Amino acid sequence: MLVLLPPSETKRPGGDGTPLDLGALALPSLRPHRAAVIEALVALSSDEDEAARVLKLSAKRRHEVADNAALRSAPTLPAIDRYTGVLFDALDAGTLNAEQRSWLGAHVLVHSAPFGPVGALDGIPAYRLAAGTSVPGLPALRRVWAEAVTTALSVRGASFVLDLRSEAYVALGPVPTGVDAAYVRVVTEGEGGAVRALNHFNKHAKGDLVRALALSGADIATRADFLAWAGGAGWIVREMPAGEMELVV
């Protein structure tokens, strides 16, 4: 089983890990694409005003230009600890024990804009780049990443992929055709069974779900395995058309 997570715009600063090592990241075939995006971001950062404009930074967030300038030399944190925000606060990886964090390392990729999908325990620096940003010197990020990420995921060869990414990040690397995958939508049911999609609680539910998987050490190889695990753990998950699933909260 492979779980794909979106990143978060907010990140924990600093870190105590060694600087970014592109050769140590998951999906090693993405190394040249990672290097190209990093080079473009570092170059952009030489002009703070232009970088702030391109990255759509408020005055309060202009310090993130310096984060991009230091991508090659800054300290790192495991990706699962670098990101903050609703999903990652709910996952709360810092409170998991070594075995549970090892489960995350084996089964979870977080899909970043500058590095592509990285392993949950891969060390990454703080940065600022969103999926929809157009970076001078690069084609659209979708053109940079989509085909390369899909190929890399195919090589990874997971028997079942649980896709919890936002649609913007799915566009940066669709799951390969033919792979058993489920794109998860989080919904709630109102009176009369009316279903309504969620926004804020969508992220919270995804974080809770991944935490529950890690706590259980789930051994899941197929869609049927996941549905059986979810039902046994008290989650309401429904199969939907086109391979999607609804997580009802």
C-alpha positions, 0 to 999 in steps of 0.5 A, a space after each residue: 500500500 502507498 498513501 499519497 498526501 498533499 503538502 501544506 503551505 505552512 511549514 515548521 522552520 529550521 531543522 536539525 538534519 543535514 542539508 538536502 541530499 537529492 540522492 537520498 530522496 524517494 523516487 530517485 528518477 526524479 533527481 534531475 527534475 528536482 535539481 531543475 526546480 531548485 536551481 530556478 527557485 534559487 535564481 529567482 530568490 536573487 531578486 527579493 521583490 520579484 520573488 515575492 511577486 511570483 510567489 504571491 508573498 505578503 509582507 509578513 511572508 517575505 522571509 520565505 524568499 530566503 528559505 528558497 535561496 538557501 534550499 541547497 544549504 539549509 537544515 532539513 526535517 523529515 517531510 512528515 515533521 516539516 509540514 504543519 497545518 490542519 492535515 499534519 496537525 491531525 496526523 501529529 507524527 511527532 507523537 508517534 513511536 519509532 515503529 509507527 513512524 517507520 510505517 509512515 516511512 514505508 508507506 507514505 509519500 508527501 507530494 511537494 511542488 519543488 521536490 515532487 513526492 518525497 518519503 515521509 521521513 525524507 529530509 527536506 528544507 523549508 521552502 515556498 512554492 505552490 502547485 500553481 506557481 509559474 516559476 521563471 526559467 521553468 515550464 509550468 510545474 505540471 509539465 515539469 512533474 506530471 509524466 516523470 512522477 507517473 513513471 516514478 510511481 509506476 516503478 515504485 510498483 505499489 499494489 494499492 494506492 490511496 490518493 489523499 492529495 488535492 486535485 492540484 497535486 494529482 495534476 502534478 503526477 497522476 497515478 499510473 493507469 492500471 494501478 489499483 488506486 482510490 482517490 478519496 473525497 471526504 464528505 458528511 451526511 445531512 438530513 435525509 442522507 444528503 451528502 456534502 463535501 468538506 473543506 477544513 474538516 476534509 484535511 483533518 479527516 485525512 490526517 486522522 485516517 493516516 494516523 490511525 493507519 500508522 497506529 495500527 501498523 496496517 498490513 494492506 495490499 489491496 483495495 479489499 484489504 483497505 476497506 476491511 481495515 477501515 470497517 474494522 477500525 470504525 471508519 465509514 468508507 464507500 466505493 464510488 464510480 471511477 475508482 473513487 472512495 468517499 470517507 464519511 465523517 
